[in-house]
């Protein structure tokens, strides 16, 4: 998802660029580019009714859309190719698409239904989740009681463990990237900063993430591994239980110093097991961090999660501690009115486009992007 508030991601800024001035050359029907190996169904922008803008970011917008034939609702992420190319972010976009293709088997990861492209735009057709960001609910309630925080942390840990089993490191866990569905379950989204192909003992060095949740080894520009995700989970769990990220300061330099050198303040309103888990996840030495040896299994068997039946959790047989108030798919109360009040531009929703000098370059820059399931799996 693209979001507009909260903590900006390094290398993935939330601010939208200003609109470019006039320069249109001519109008003509968009070429729907079919570079995908699995495109058994021809999908195009006009197959959907676009109802509302529900998110906005650096490269484009997310819209609530209804598929005309099936009447099912989806979140459609529409990205501008020329902006992606200008910022040289093709690799991250294709990585996101690749990870999304692998998510369909896990209950707490947002699923990709289709991806397709025109000469100037990329489209991700995703699960529509309208229970609101965890960030939104934390802002409203300030803290969560421990059973609720434990439930969310368990579902998040399960999702991260699944990604790790596929040799994927998420790298950008934060409340804005954690959604609630209408039943109150976690849905992890936004995979643009994922690192694929990282073996259990493998490391990488790219400096990316979100300032409040950066692990010390990332800040120090050292090699890091999948345990950065467990550090981020510790930071998010701490925020759920105490109201702020563990090392937060309005002064970024001071916050970075806290991350590197200060111990997290663990007040006694959290159980001993909870404080012990936070200490393990927020261990500054990644080789000693909880999850460093046996990954998700170390969290799964930690005493903090002893009330969790993991089989029931994965099967969604545990009743969520909080169910968002949602009357139906068009209920947008948990989305920022800053977005939902914006008009939907017809250029996002039709099979025509305005040709500019950058279109030729953009048109062929994303081979292999398009995807649709086989016909018998269609909607």
Secondary structure, 3 states (H helix, E strand, C coil): CCCCCCCCEECECCCCCCCCCCCCCCEEECCCECCCCCCCCCCCHHHEEEEEEEEECCCEEEEEEEECCCCCEEEEEEEEHHHHHHCCCHHHHHHHHHHHCCHHHCCCECCEEEEEECCCEEEEEEECCCCCEHHHHHHHHCCCCHHHHHHHHHHHHHHHHHHHHCCEECCCCCHHHEEECCCCCEEECCCCCCEECCCCCCCECCCCEEHHHCCHHHHCCCCECCHHHHHHHHHHHHHHHHCCCCCCCCCHHHHHHHHHHCCCCCCCCCCHHHHHHHHHHCCCCHHHCCCCCCCHHHHHCCHHHCCCCHHHHHCCCCCCCCCCCCCCCCCCCCCCHHHHCCCCCHHHCCCEEECCCCHHHHHCCCCCCCEECCHHHCC
